[in-house]
Amino acid sequence: MLIAGTVAGSNNLNASGVTGANTATVTAAAPASGTTVYVRAFSKLNGVWYSND
């Protein structure tokens, strides 16, 4: 799962959901030039979710 937002921990640009696929796509329009985008990727291992910023 992948989330992307303009504030750390937010998903106002994308929340991919759990699809079982190995890819995720940001679906919202890109923010204004110079705006920081924060991305957090989640992975599930042995039933436990882990996040990576």
N, C-alpha and C positions, 0 to 999 in steps of 0.2 A: 504494500500500500504506500502511496506517496501523497503528501500534502504540500501545498505551496501557498504562500501568503505574503503580504507586505508588512506584516508584524510577526515576530518570532512566535511560533506555535499556532498561528492562525491558518485557516484554509480558505481565505476569501478569493484566492485565485483558482484553486483546484483541490479536490479531495477524490482520489482515484477510486476509493472503495476497495474491497477485497474481491479480486476477480479470479485469482489463481493463475493469472498470466504473469509472465516475466517482464512485462513492460508497463509503463504508465505514461499518460500524455496530459500535459497541462492544457486545459480547454478554454480558459478565459483569455481575453485580450491582454497583451503585455501592458504593464503599467507605464506611466510616463517615464521618459528618459531620465536616468539618474536615480530612479527609485530602487531601493534595495529589495530583493526578493529572497525570502527565506524558504528553504526546502527541507522537509523531514521525510526520510524513508523509513518504513517499518518492515521488519521481517519477522517471520514466525518460525521458531525452532523448537521442536518437541512440545508444541502447544503453548509456548510462552512468546509473547510479543516483545520485540526489542526495537528501539528507535535510534536512528542515526541522523544527526544534523549535518 
